[in-house]
Amino acid sequence: MNRTGAAVTAGVLVGAALAAATFRRARITEPQLATRPSVVLVTLDTERADHTSTYGYSLPTTPRLDAMAAQGTVFTNAYTAIPSTAPSHASLFTSHYPSEHGVLRNGDVLDVPTLTEILAHAGYATAAFVSAYPLARKFGYARGFSAYDDAFTPGEASIVMSEWEGQHVDSPAFDRRADATTARALRWLSAAPRGRPLFLWVHYYDPHQPYDPPAPFRDAFQPAAGSGRSSFERDVAAYDGEIRFADEALGRLIDAVDEVVGADRTIIVVASDHGEGLMQHGWMGHGAHLYEELVRAILVVRAPGVDGGRRCAAPVGLIDVAPTILALLGLDGGALRPRGVDLGPALRGGAGPARDRPLFFQRRVYDPRRDDVPVPGDMRAVRIGSWKYIEGSTMSPELFDLSADPAELRNVWDRESARGAELAGVLAAWRRDAGDAAAARPLSGEDARRMRALGYVE
């Protein structure tokens, strides 16, 4: 596939060299291997945090995730850098922003060092079971995995198509239901090597459109016949039903891991890659904007020897997942040159990342020659503290105070123009540091000072 990112830079080449050196150092003996915990990573496609009971939703959509959260830590302000399946997963596995790893849309190829490669070179038995074509091995996500199951069959699918985003789908089906993916993962788990720790990644595509959960989840949250509920309300109920269906598969997976490997020997990380627009800003689906319903994500971590029932409100990102896993394992993550940070202190009841830490966002690239949805121009955003600034080539600047307006309904750019300009400067400086050729104005001395203080400018 053609890539939509910039050409490979010297920084990436240096990163690859560092990766090779770190991988060589990471090899350890069998007795040491046996002391390291296994890692299970579960990613939930398109699952809005605020539609899970774990995050306070009024309906019981995620009882199995609730149970895991009671034994772990819930990060209540977790974010994806980009609300699109493949780019978001690329950021999770590399701890880099999309403009750095180069996966700017579904169909771009990931070709930079990943978390999986570090774990594989440290002796982990690695396996992945993905549930949708955007994460097929041809796009680079199999790096470091000794087993990678992306075999989608019509009998296990909810979507069968031959063309997708301007390219031919070279697979009998486009996706796989959560129960089928879980069954395949459990077969691998039952035969996995016992003398080595495991790294198992399971990706669930439910509740992505179409919202069509199987029975009995299809009717779990539907209004009674004759209630007068609109078709839109029924769509939202079906979306919630898909979340409940995926949650049941998640619970089955966790139960098996605890039985086969042991809860005291397994780190479990559950994250969603992005949210879903349900008409809050006039959009059904995801990818087209950067409002909270799309960029907020689920992040729940359970680790051996760490007390459960904690909730951390500090803003964190999926870019923090890889550094956190590696730190919990005592492995050097320097090969990744991560943008994220270790969340271990928050897991142990200490302070999370600084609340004024900047988190950056960008919209996926849309190509009118390939995409059915006409979305012109680009869009970027930054959150610092409770303030979030959004800019785009075809829109006026927007500034929101999330503490007073979590739904982002009141743009206060005119009233808070000085604060907005400060966030705009931080965003512009970061774009340059990340190699974004489209960044607008030259970096001022004050912007450079601010970015040095935040660690983004040498």
N, C-alpha and C positions, 0 to 999 in steps of 0.2 A: 504494500500500500504506500501511496505517497504520504509524506508527512506534511503537516501544515505549520510546523514550528520553524524556527530559524535553523540555520545550518549548525552542525556540531561545533561547539566552541572549544577553545583551548582548555577552559575550565572543565568541560566534560571529559576531555582526554586525560587531564590530570586526575580527575575523579576516578576514571577507570584504572589508572595506574595505582592509585591509592587502594582501590578495591582489591586488585590482585595481590598487593602486598599484605593487606589485612587478612584476606582469605587464607593466605599461606600461614600467617601467624595464628589463625583461629583454630587450626586443626588440633584436636586434643585426643587423649587416650580413652580407651573404652571405660576404665574405672571412673574417669572424670565425667564421661558422657552420662553414666548412670545416675549421677548426682544432680544433673540439670533437669528442671521440669519440662514437660511437654507444653506445647502451645497450640491452642485451637483458636483460629480467627474465623468469625462468622460475619459476613457482610450482607446486609439487608437492602436490597435495591428499592429506592423510591419510598422508603418508609419515613413518614413525617414523625418527628419526635413528639409533637403535640397531639398526635392521634394514637399514642400508646398510653396505656394506664400507668406504665412506669414513669412517665413524664407528666402525669396528672390529668390525662383525658378521662372524661366522665364515664366512658364505656369500658368494659373489661376486655380490651383487645389483646393484651399481652400478659396473661397470668404467668406464663413460663419465664418470660424476661423479668417480670416482677420478682419471681422467686430467686432468680440469679442475682438481681440487684440487691436483694436483702443480704446476700453473701458477699457483695462486692461494693464497688463505688460507681455512682452515676454522675457523669459530667453533664450538668444541666444546661451548659452553654457551649456545646460542641458544634463545630462547623466544618463543612467541606469547603475547599477553595474554589470549587467549580461544580455546579449542579448538573453533571452529566456522567453517565456510568463509567466509561473507560477512563476519562481524564481524572475523575475523582479517585478511582482505584490506583491509578498511577501515582498520584500524590501520596496516598496511604502507604504504598510499598516503597517509595523512594524518599519520603520526607522532603519533597521539593514541590514548589508551586508549578502549575502547568507551563508557564512561560519558560521555566528552567528545564523540566524534563521533556518538553516538546510535544506532549500528547494534548492537543488543544481541541480535539473533537473525537467522537467515536470513529474508529477506523484508522487512526494514527497508530504507529508502531512504537512501543516502548523499548528503548535500547540504552538504558542507563542502569547502573548497579541497583539492586533491590535488596530488601530485607531477606527474602527467601534465599538468595545466593549466599549471604553471610551465614544463615542458619545451616544451609547444606554443607558449606565448607567447614562448619564447626561440628559436623557429624550427625546432624539431624536427619531423620527419615522424613522426606517431604512429599506431600500429596495435596492436590487441589481438585475440587469438584465444583465447577461453575455451572450456572443455570441459564446463560444467555450468550448469544453470538458476539456481542460487543467485547466479551472477554475471552474469545477463542484464542487458542495457542498461537495462531498466525499473527496476532497483534502483539506478541511479546510477553504476555503475562505468565507463560510457562517457565520463564527464566528461573533456574534453581530448583524446579520441581522434578522429582524423579517419576512421579505419576501425575498426570494432568488429564482429567476426564472432562472433555467438552463435546461428548457425543450426544447430540440432540436428535431424538426420534419422534415422529409424529404421534406415536401412542402415549408419550410422556409429556407432550407439549401443549401449551395454550395458544401458541402462535406458529403458523407455518406460512412462510413467504419465500419468494425466490429473489426479490430485489429489496435492498435496504440502503437508504441514504446514498443512492446512486451507484451501488455496487451489487454484484451477484452474490447471493448467499450460498456458499458451497457447503451446505449442510442440509440434511433431510428436513430439519425443523429449525426454528429460530431460538427456542427456549426449552426449559424443562421445569415441570412443577416441583415445588419444594419437597414433597414426599418422595418423589422419584430420586431427586438428588441426594436426599438423606439416606435412602436405601443403598445407593451406590457407595456413599461415604462409609456407611457402617460395615459393608462387606470388606472394604479395604482395612478398616480399623480392626476387624476381627482377625485379620491375617498379618497385621503390621508387625515389624520386628520388635521383640520385647527387650532387647539389650541396648536399645538406643532411644533417646527422646524423640518425640514426633513433632512435626509442624504440619498441622492440618488446616487448610483453608476451605471453607464451605461458603458458597455464594448462593443466596436465594433471590430469584427474580421477582417473585410475588412480593409486593402488591403492585407491580408495574401494570400500566394499561395493557390489555383491556381488563377492566375490573370484573372478573368472572370467577369468583372462588368456587371450588367444588362443594358439593353437599358434604356435611351439614352446615358448612360455614357460609354457604350462599345466603341463607336466611337468618343468620345469627343476629344481625342488627337491622334487618329490614322492617319497616313499619307494617303494621297490620293492613290487610286488604281493606280498601275503602276508607283509608285514613286521610285521603286527600293530599298526601305528600307528593311533591313534584318529582319529575324524572331526575333532576339534579340531586335532590335529597336521596333518591334511591341509588344514584351513582356513588355518593359519599358512603352510604351504608354498605354498598358492595366493596368499596375500597377498604373500609374497616373490616369486612369479612375476610378479605385477602390478607390483611395484617394478622388477623386471628389464625388463619390457616398456616401462614409462615411461622407464627409463634409456636404452634403445635409441633411443627417439624423441628424447630430449634430445641424445644424441650426434649424431644426424642433423642436428638443428637447429644445434648448435654448429659442425659441419663446414661447413654451408652458410654460416653467418654469417662464419666465418673466410675462406672462399673469396670471398664476394661483397663483404664490407665490409673484412675484414682483422683478424687478431687484434691487431695493433698499433694499431688504431683503434676498438676495441670494449671497453666494460666489460660483463662478464657477471655477473649476480647470480642465483644459484639458491637458492631458499628453499622450505621446506615450510610450509604454513599451520598445521599442527598434527600431532599424532601419532595413535595409534590404541590403544585398549585391547584387549589380547589376554588378558583374564582375570587380569591381575596383581592387580587389586583387585576382581575379581568382575564385570567389565564388558567386554563385547565391543562395540566401536564407540568413539564419542567424544562429547563435549559434556557429559556428566553430572557430571564431577568435574574436579579440578585437579592430579592426580598427574602425575609426571614423564612417564609414557608418553604423556600427552595434550598437555602444554604444551611439552615440549622440541621444538625445530624444527631443521631443516637450514638452515644459512646458509653458503654458499661464494661468495667474490667473486674474480673475476679482472679485473685492470685493467692497461692498458698502462703500461710503465715500472716496474712493481712486481714484485719478485722473488716467485717462487712457492714452494710447499712449506712455507708457514708454518701453524702452528696456534695459535690464540689461545684460552686457557681462561677469560678474563674473562667473566662473565655479560653477555650482550647480548640485545637484543630485536628483533623485526621492526619495532618503532617506530624503530629506528636506520637502517633501509634508506634511506628517503627523504633524511634529512639527509646520509648518506654519499654517495649518488649526486650530490646537488646540490653538495656540497663538492668531489668529484672533478672535476666539470665547471666549477667556479669560478662557480657561480650562487648567488644569494642565496636562501636558503630561509626567510627571515623571514616570508613570507606564510603559511606553515603554522603558525607559532608552535609549533615541534615540541617534543614531549616527549623525543624520541630525541636521540642525539648522533652526531657524525661519527666513524666507525670508521677513518678514513683513517690516523691514527697507527699503529694496529695492523696495517693492511695494509702499511705501510712498515717494519715490524719494531720499532716503538716500543711503548710501553705501550698496552694497551687501556683501556677504562673502568675506573674504580676497582672493585676486587673487592667492596667493601662498598656499591656502588651498589644502591639498592632497585629491584626489578622487581615490578610488580603484575599480578595475574591476577583474572579474574572468570569465573564460569560464565555461559553464555548464558541468556537468559530462556526459561523454558518456560511455555506456556499450555495448561492442561488442555483448553481448548475446541478447540485446534488441533493439539496434539502427541499422537502415539500413545504416547509414553513418559511415564509418570507420574513426574516429577521435581519434588518440591515445594521451595519456598523458594529462597533465593539462596545463593551461595557465593563467597567472595573469598579471596585469598592474597597473600602477599608473600615474596620471597626477598631476603635480605641476606647477603652472603658465602655461607657454606655452610649457613645456616639458612633454613628455609622454614616459614612459619606459615600454616595454613588454618583458616578459620572459616566457619560457615554457620548459617542460621536454624534448621536441623533437625538439627544435629550438635554434638558437643562439640569444643572446640578441639583442633587437632593441630599438633604441632611436630616437625620432622624435622631431623637433622643429616645433610645430603646427603653430606658427606665420609666419614662412617662408615656411612651407611645410604642409598645412592643409590636403592634400590628402595622407600624409604619404607614399611618394614615395622614400624618401632619408633617409636611415638609417645612422645616424651620430655617431653610437656607437664608432667606431674606432677613430674618430676625437675628440669626446667629452667624452672620457672614464672616466674622473674624475667626470663629471656631471652625467654620466650614473651610475657610482658606487654609487654616493650619493642617487639617486632615488632607486637603487636596495636595498640599506641599509634601506631606509624608508619602502619599500615594505616588506622586510624580517621581519622587526620589527613589522609591522602591522599584518602580518600573524601570528606571535606568539601571539600577543595580542588578536587576534580573535580566538585563539585556533586551528590554522591550524597545524596539526601534520606533514604535509609534508614540512614545512618551512625548508630551507636548513641549514644555518650556525648559530652558536651561536650569540646572540645579543652582539655587541661590545659596549664599553662604549660610544663611539661617537654616535652610532645608538640609544642607550637608551636616551642620552641627547636630541637628535633631536626629538625623539618620545614623550618625556615628554613635550617639548616645543609645540608640536602639539596636546597634550592632549590624546595620545594613550597609554601611559605607566604610571602606578601608581608609 
